[in-house]
Amino acid sequence: MSLFDTSSIFEAIMNQRVEILLGTTTIPLALYELGNIIWKKTSLLDELTLEEAVELMKVVDDVLKRMVIYENNGLNPKSLIIAQQGKMSYYDSSFVHSAIELGYQLVTEDNQMRKISQELGVPVVSIKDV
């Protein structure tokens, strides 16, 4: 089983590989991070018009409804320890910690998350490997 982080979910959607996401798992944080990516591409980077962003958000929402959202505890000392030891954000460590709790492989495009996950013994892959 796989836990997908935000970077891999977005990458799969943008590369029209939605099928690899269906029935897989993520955490609630991914919903907000995906919204933030779309906002950033619209408001800061001018890569999307507002209309394109709204349509993309509908696609993302549809995909997320077909994934399992693992209700991890948002405030968890273990995530904090992983963040501190790995010198990574608490957000990123939440994905790593959730993968550990579930015993799932982590799917991420983030090199730092990949490195820390491997150090912690968490199987980790990119969407290219899925």
Order of alpha helices (4+ residues) and beta strands (2+ residues): beta-alpha-beta-alpha-alpha-beta-alpha-alpha-beta-alpha-beta
